């Protein structure tokens, strides 16, 4: 690393996530620059999410009083037995609408960062798979006759839902938020960043759309193999991939890749 200045790393999201990742970057001797490339927005049609929230709240009432909840027409409606979340944004969307989850509801999170967000919301997390992936979460979820609520981004892959339904598990697959770009104008940083954090396929596509051509000295760091594949599909080089699917592990990979004394990294002999 250049001793004259700390390496600049582009953090692709703002808000609380951007603040947390920036603090972690500074702890590692990096200079974070927050450039929000994606943001979340409400669903185009909130009716499905509203119905899921009503069902979630009603299932809590059923647990307290021992009778099934009812829909608007008075018919019985079965509640949820599991809430499955694969992003901190999904946690926030649900927590903003349901201040307290039903006591009988069980919560599964795709990985420790999402589980941490759930615990910060006051939820008890019952399941985190050993591998942070939708496929691993689908495999780890116990068999159930009840319904699983899965609030997700509009661009989430169908991996989790398809796997659960293949196992015969009923899933209420609900678009809870949209992932959107923050603009169309090209972005140029001077000097160019030493590294960019690629935390999802949507971030990769926005980098390719708004920041290319990247400076050849800029390291592209991906949070996992799936994101690395999506980055290559978007036309980006991939120089390093985090060993675990977390922002902290991604920053560690950046530090190692920028340090010439570190072991060889993908794309950097």
Beta strands, then each sheet from edge to edge (+ up, - down):
strand 1: 8-11
strand 2: 31-34
strand 3: 38-41
strand 4: 69-70
strand 5: 76-77
strand 6: 80-85
strand 7: 106-109
strand 8: 127-128
strand 9: 147-153
strand 10: 170-181
strand 11: 195-198
strand 12: 219-222
strand 13: 240-241
sheet 1: 2+ 1+ 11+ 12+ 13+
sheet 2: 3+ 10- 9- 6- 7- 8-
sheet 3: 4+ 5-
end
